[in-house]
Amino acid sequence: MSAAGLSAVPPASRRTLPALCAGLVVAGLAVSGWRPYDPTTWLLETVWVLVGLPVIVLAWRRFPLTGLLCALLAVHALVLALGGHYTYARVPLGEWARDAFGLDRNPYDRFGHLMQGFVPAILVRELLSRTSPLRGSRWLAPLTVCACLAFSAVFEMFEWAAAVIGGQAADAFLATQGDVWDTQWDMFCALIGATVSVLLLGRAHDRQLAALSVTASCGGGASTAAARTSTAGTTRRHR
């Protein structure tokens, strides 16, 4: 098939998956925002989604994402929305896990920070692979993990600022549940999540990046061919 044909008939998944993910995220946010336990905590927990989703939609034509990253971002958004609705220390699923496994605390907060490393790792990996010379480099994986750990540290400082400004009102957002080492545990979970993500999904992500590059190249070739045809036609008419 020609480059023009490939550009005109993209795979069905390339068309439907982003729309499906966006629809799920919007629906999840709507449900999550309906009478949350603490509206301020809901806003603080979901602001990343409220800002990130419009940015992705607006940039999609110039910078479409791989299907893997789309799916992971949607799942992460739903995790954030659920934690924002109940607060991380009160999520019913975590309450069940605490009782079922005899844990000392609701583990949903730990799961949230694990996801804070697992999903952003693929986001960082995709950005570095597509905008820097690091694609295929042995430095890609360690720099990706380091970037996720750095973001986790910045997020902990964000939580610290919220605690200083909000006082006891920020307790629901912090979700320390009485653990003096909560900050260190949060960063450790993000580190583990990022490391597992890079090791587990790296090859699959590389395949999707390669497919995305081929699609973009075919689209660019088709656009160039169309432009040349249009120019030739205009020239003939003027003659």
C-alpha positions as CSV (number, residue, x, y, z in Angstrom):
1,M,0.0,0.0,0.0
2,S,1.2,3.5,-0.7
3,A,2.2,6.1,1.9
4,A,-1.0,8.0,1.1
5,G,-3.1,4.8,1.7
6,L,-1.4,4.1,5.1
7,S,-2.0,7.7,6.2
8,A,-5.7,7.7,5.1
9,V,-6.6,4.4,6.7
10,P,-5.0,4.2,10.2
11,P,-5.5,1.1,12.3
12,A,-8.9,1.1,14.1
13,S,-7.2,1.0,17.5
14,R,-5.3,4.2,16.6
15,R,-8.6,5.9,16.1
16,T,-10.7,4.5,18.9
17,L,-8.3,3.9,21.8
18,P,-7.5,7.6,22.5
19,A,-11.2,8.6,22.4
20,L,-12.1,5.6,24.6
21,C,-9.5,6.5,27.1
22,A,-10.5,10.2,27.1
23,G,-14.1,9.3,27.6
24,L,-13.4,7.0,30.5
25,V,-11.3,9.7,32.2
26,V,-14.0,12.4,31.8
27,A,-16.6,10.0,33.1
28,G,-14.4,9.0,36.0
29,L,-13.7,12.6,36.9
30,A,-17.4,13.5,36.8
31,V,-18.3,10.6,39.1
32,S,-15.4,11.4,41.4
33,G,-16.3,15.0,41.6
34,W,-19.8,14.3,42.7
35,R,-19.9,15.0,46.5
36,P,-16.4,14.0,47.3
37,Y,-15.4,13.5,51.0
38,D,-13.3,16.7,50.9
39,P,-13.6,19.0,47.9
40,T,-10.2,20.6,48.5
41,T,-8.5,17.2,48.6
42,W,-10.3,16.2,45.5
43,L,-9.0,19.2,43.6
44,L,-5.4,18.7,44.8
45,E,-5.5,15.0,43.9
46,T,-7.1,15.5,40.4
47,V,-5.5,18.7,39.3
48,W,-2.9,16.7,37.3
49,V,-5.8,15.2,35.3
50,L,-7.7,18.4,35.0
51,V,-4.7,20.1,33.4
52,G,-3.1,17.1,31.7
53,L,-6.1,15.9,29.7
54,P,-6.7,19.2,27.8
55,V,-3.0,19.5,27.1
56,I,-2.9,16.1,25.5
57,V,-6.0,16.7,23.5
58,L,-4.7,20.1,22.2
59,A,-1.3,18.6,21.3
60,W,-2.6,15.4,19.8
61,R,-2.3,16.4,16.1
62,R,1.3,17.3,16.4
63,F,2.3,14.8,19.2
64,P,0.1,11.7,19.3
65,L,0.9,9.2,22.0
66,T,1.4,5.5,21.8
67,G,-1.5,3.3,22.7
68,L,0.3,1.9,25.7
69,L,0.9,5.4,27.1
70,C,-2.7,6.4,26.5
71,A,-4.0,3.3,28.3
72,L,-1.7,3.8,31.3
73,L,-2.5,7.5,31.6
74,A,-6.2,6.7,31.7
75,V,-5.8,4.0,34.4
76,H,-3.6,6.4,36.4
77,A,-6.2,9.2,36.0
78,L,-8.9,6.8,37.4
79,V,-6.7,5.9,40.3
80,L,-6.2,9.6,41.1
81,A,-10.0,10.2,40.7
82,L,-10.9,7.4,43.1
83,G,-8.3,8.6,45.7
84,G,-9.6,12.1,45.3
85,H,-13.2,11.2,45.9
86,Y,-12.7,9.2,49.1
87,T,-9.2,10.5,50.1
88,Y,-6.5,7.9,49.9
89,A,-6.8,6.8,53.6
90,R,-10.5,6.0,53.1
91,V,-10.8,4.3,49.7
92,P,-13.1,1.2,50.3
93,L,-10.9,-1.1,48.2
94,G,-8.0,-0.3,50.5
95,E,-10.1,-0.7,53.6
96,W,-11.0,-4.2,52.3
97,A,-7.4,-5.0,51.6
98,R,-6.4,-3.8,55.1
99,D,-8.9,-6.0,56.8
100,A,-8.4,-9.0,54.5
101,F,-4.6,-9.1,54.9
102,G,-4.4,-7.8,58.5
103,L,-2.5,-4.6,57.5
104,D,-1.9,-1.7,59.8
105,R,-3.1,0.9,57.3
106,N,-5.1,1.4,54.2
107,P,-2.6,0.5,51.4
108,Y,-4.3,2.5,48.6
109,D,-1.9,5.4,49.3
110,R,1.1,3.1,48.7
111,F,-0.5,1.8,45.6
112,G,-1.1,5.4,44.4
113,H,2.6,6.2,44.8
114,L,3.6,3.0,43.1
115,M,1.5,4.1,40.1
116,Q,3.2,7.6,40.4
117,G,6.3,5.8,39.3
118,F,4.9,3.1,37.0
119,V,2.9,5.3,34.7
120,P,5.1,8.5,34.5
121,A,8.0,6.2,33.6
122,I,6.5,5.4,30.3
123,L,5.6,9.0,29.8
124,V,9.1,10.2,30.5
125,R,10.5,7.3,28.3
126,E,8.3,8.3,25.4
127,L,9.2,12.0,25.7
128,L,13.0,11.2,25.9
129,S,12.8,8.7,23.1
130,R,11.0,11.1,20.7
131,T,12.6,14.4,21.5
132,S,16.2,13.5,22.5
133,P,19.1,11.4,21.2
134,L,18.5,8.9,24.0
135,R,16.4,6.5,22.0
136,G,18.1,3.1,22.1
137,S,20.7,4.4,24.5
138,R,21.7,2.5,27.6
139,W,21.1,5.7,29.6
140,L,17.4,5.9,28.7
141,A,16.3,3.5,31.4
142,P,18.3,4.9,34.3
143,L,17.5,8.5,33.4
144,T,13.8,7.7,33.1
145,V,13.8,6.2,36.6
146,C,15.8,9.1,38.0
147,A,13.3,11.6,36.4
148,C,10.4,9.7,38.1
149,L,12.1,9.7,41.5
150,A,12.8,13.4,41.1
151,F,9.1,14.1,40.4
152,S,8.2,12.0,43.4
153,A,10.5,14.2,45.6
154,V,9.0,17.4,44.1
155,F,5.5,16.0,44.9
156,E,6.5,15.3,48.5
157,M,7.6,19.0,48.8
158,F,4.2,19.9,47.3
159,E,2.6,17.9,50.1
160,W,4.9,19.5,52.7
161,A,3.8,23.0,51.4
162,A,0.1,22.0,51.6
163,A,0.7,20.8,55.2
164,V,2.4,24.1,56.2
165,I,-0.3,26.2,54.6
166,G,-3.4,24.1,55.4
167,G,-2.4,22.8,58.8
168,Q,-4.8,20.1,60.0
169,A,-7.0,20.7,57.0
170,A,-4.3,19.1,54.8
171,D,-4.4,15.8,56.8
172,A,-6.7,14.1,54.3
173,F,-4.5,15.1,51.4
174,L,-1.3,13.9,53.1
175,A,-2.8,10.5,54.1
176,T,0.2,9.7,56.3
177,Q,-2.0,7.6,58.6
178,G,0.4,8.2,61.5
179,D,3.5,6.9,59.7
180,V,6.6,9.1,60.4
181,W,8.3,7.5,57.4
182,D,5.4,8.1,55.0
183,T,7.4,10.4,52.8
184,Q,10.3,8.0,52.4
185,W,7.9,5.1,51.7
186,D,6.1,7.2,49.1
187,M,9.3,7.9,47.2
188,F,10.4,4.3,47.5
189,C,7.1,3.1,46.0
190,A,7.5,5.5,43.1
191,L,11.1,4.2,42.6
192,I,9.9,0.6,42.5
193,G,7.1,1.4,40.2
194,A,9.3,3.2,37.7
195,T,11.9,0.5,37.7
196,V,9.3,-2.3,37.2
197,S,7.6,-0.3,34.5
198,V,10.8,0.2,32.5
199,L,11.9,-3.4,32.8
200,L,8.4,-4.9,32.2
201,L,7.1,-2.6,29.4
202,G,10.3,-1.3,27.7
203,R,10.3,-3.7,24.8
204,A,6.5,-3.4,24.1
205,H,6.9,0.4,24.3
206,D,9.8,0.3,21.8
207,R,7.6,-1.6,19.3
208,Q,4.8,1.0,19.6
209,L,7.3,3.8,19.3
210,A,8.6,2.3,16.1
211,A,5.1,1.8,14.7
212,L,4.2,5.4,15.6
213,S,7.4,6.6,13.8
214,V,6.4,4.7,10.6
215,T,2.9,6.1,10.7
216,A,4.2,9.6,11.1
217,S,6.7,9.1,8.3
218,C,4.0,7.8,6.0
219,G,1.7,10.7,6.9
220,G,4.5,13.2,6.2
221,G,5.3,11.5,2.9
222,A,1.7,11.5,1.9
223,S,1.4,15.2,2.8
224,T,4.4,16.1,0.8
225,A,3.1,14.1,-2.2
226,A,-0.2,15.8,-2.0
227,A,1.5,19.2,-1.8
228,R,3.6,18.4,-4.9
229,T,0.5,17.3,-6.8
230,S,-1.4,20.5,-5.8
231,T,1.5,22.6,-6.9
232,A,1.9,20.8,-10.2
233,G,-1.8,21.2,-10.9
234,T,-1.7,25.0,-10.1
235,T,1.3,25.4,-12.5
236,R,-0.5,23.6,-15.3
237,R,-3.6,25.8,-14.9
238,H,-1.5,29.0,-15.0
239,R,0.1,27.8,-18.2
